[in-house]
Amino acid sequence: MLWLDKQVYRTFKVVNNNIVIVKDSNGREMIAIGKGLGFKKSKNDIVYPEEIMKTYIYLDRQKNLNLTLFEEVPFEVIEVSQHIIDYAAKTLNQKYNVNLLVSLSDHIDFSVKQFREGNNTSKLFNEEIKRFYEDEYQVGKCAIQYINETLHVDLPKDEATSIAFHLIVASQEKTNIETRELLEGVNSIVNITMKYLGNQIDEDSLAYSRYIIHLKFFLSRIVSHQTSNGSIEVTNIFGQLVTKYEGVDRCIHEISEFINGKFNYRCTDEDCIYLMIHIVRLYELQRKDDTNG
């Protein structure tokens, strides 16, 4: 995502009244967005910077992007969506492309219409997103407040998880299905771990945060079909931990079986060691809390 230098652009293709493909002085194609920007525009017409609300570089891999989705979305919804994206980019230190604007605008428009028609829409992965993507969820909460104030609606607070989900998908460059699989996987593995730890995990602890981060990257690698580098010597470490922490091997085995069943991936010894190290940290934290209590 990028602001263009202030210069004059030439219309290359009019998508609709609000979306135009333009070319800069170097011949780069850009997606230019502005209210009424495409009205009565023809190819090679001049587009001035002050007419444009936002621009995105138009990458080759986006050439099949269905920008006509914007045709049925009111421009005020596009403006709201862009405001949310700008806020998310700054708050989460992320870069987003026009794909997010398309999907987020479409979602917000649908949610607003459903609200005005008196319909309720179910939200997927509420607890998982609140639990494992707290930063994105907080942005989602701010987004819902902004949507309600700007579009004069009263979307429920749980809509924040839907906004967060779109941000997560965009930042990981995965499909909706892959992201849902990742969320389900992290949740299931945490539940297996909690069973081993007697359902006692301090979710505010650094050890827990590190475990969740590890699981996100680990499962993201599996979903993306990336293999392990096998860079550590595991035999001695594995034996030491199994001997010292009774039951940890059963926990790892159950997690490995779950991953194999859900993702068709067999955990390597290195995978198991990293999982074991994080679980042992949680175990030690729990034991320390029990001793102090």
VENHUZI-V606629 format. One record per backbone hydrogen bond with DSSP energy under -1.0 kcal/mol. CO is the residue of the C=O (numbers start at 1). NH is the residue of the N-H. If there is no record, write none. Layout:
# VENHUZI-V606629
co=CO nh=NH
co=CO nh=NH
This chain:
# VENHUZI-V606629
co=9 nh=47
co=10 nh=23
co=11 nh=44
co=13 nh=21
co=17 nh=38
co=18 nh=34
co=19 nh=15
co=19 nh=16
co=20 nh=32
co=21 nh=12
co=21 nh=13
co=22 nh=30
co=23 nh=10
co=24 nh=27
co=28 nh=24
co=29 nh=58
co=30 nh=22
co=31 nh=56
co=32 nh=20
co=33 nh=53
co=33 nh=54
co=34 nh=37
co=36 nh=39
co=38 nh=41
co=42 nh=45
co=45 nh=11
co=47 nh=9
co=48 nh=51
co=49 nh=52
co=54 nh=33
co=56 nh=31
co=57 nh=59
co=59 nh=62
co=60 nh=63
co=62 nh=65
co=65 nh=67
co=66 nh=69
co=67 nh=70
co=68 nh=71
co=70 nh=73
co=74 nh=78
co=75 nh=79
co=76 nh=80
co=77 nh=81
co=78 nh=82
co=79 nh=83
co=80 nh=84
co=81 nh=85
co=82 nh=86
co=83 nh=87
co=84 nh=88
co=85 nh=89
co=86 nh=90
co=87 nh=91
co=88 nh=92
co=89 nh=94
co=97 nh=100
co=98 nh=102
co=99 nh=103
co=100 nh=104
co=101 nh=105
co=102 nh=106
co=103 nh=107
co=104 nh=108
co=105 nh=109
co=106 nh=110
co=107 nh=111
co=108 nh=112
co=109 nh=113
co=110 nh=114
co=111 nh=115
co=112 nh=116
co=113 nh=117
co=114 nh=119
co=115 nh=118
co=125 nh=129
co=126 nh=130
co=127 nh=131
co=128 nh=132
co=129 nh=133
co=133 nh=137
co=134 nh=138
co=135 nh=139
co=136 nh=140
co=137 nh=141
co=138 nh=142
co=139 nh=143
co=140 nh=144
co=141 nh=145
co=142 nh=146
co=143 nh=147
co=144 nh=148
co=145 nh=149
co=146 nh=150
co=147 nh=151
co=156 nh=159
co=157 nh=160
co=158 nh=161
co=159 nh=163
co=160 nh=164
co=161 nh=165
co=162 nh=166
co=163 nh=167
co=164 nh=168
co=165 nh=169
co=166 nh=170
co=167 nh=171
co=168 nh=172
co=169 nh=174
co=175 nh=179
co=176 nh=180
co=177 nh=181
co=178 nh=182
co=179 nh=183
co=180 nh=184
co=181 nh=185
co=182 nh=186
co=183 nh=187
co=184 nh=188
co=185 nh=189
co=186 nh=190
co=187 nh=191
co=188 nh=192
co=189 nh=193
co=190 nh=194
co=191 nh=195
co=192 nh=196
co=193 nh=197
co=194 nh=199
co=195 nh=198
co=201 nh=203
co=202 nh=205
co=205 nh=209
co=206 nh=210
co=207 nh=211
co=208 nh=212
co=209 nh=213
co=210 nh=214
co=211 nh=215
co=212 nh=216
co=213 nh=217
co=214 nh=218
co=215 nh=219
co=216 nh=220
co=217 nh=221
co=218 nh=222
co=219 nh=223
co=220 nh=224
co=221 nh=226
co=222 nh=225
co=234 nh=238
co=235 nh=239
co=236 nh=240
co=237 nh=241
co=238 nh=242
co=239 nh=243
co=240 nh=244
co=241 nh=245
co=245 nh=248
co=247 nh=251
co=248 nh=252
co=249 nh=253
co=250 nh=254
co=251 nh=255
co=252 nh=256
co=253 nh=257
co=254 nh=258
co=255 nh=259
co=256 nh=260
co=257 nh=261
co=258 nh=262
co=259 nh=263
co=260 nh=264
co=268 nh=272
co=269 nh=273
co=270 nh=274
co=271 nh=275
co=272 nh=276
co=273 nh=277
co=274 nh=278
co=275 nh=279
co=276 nh=280
co=277 nh=281
co=278 nh=282
co=279 nh=283
co=280 nh=284
co=281 nh=285
co=282 nh=286
co=283 nh=287
co=284 nh=288
co=285 nh=289
co=286 nh=290
co=287 nh=291
co=288 nh=292
co=289 nh=293
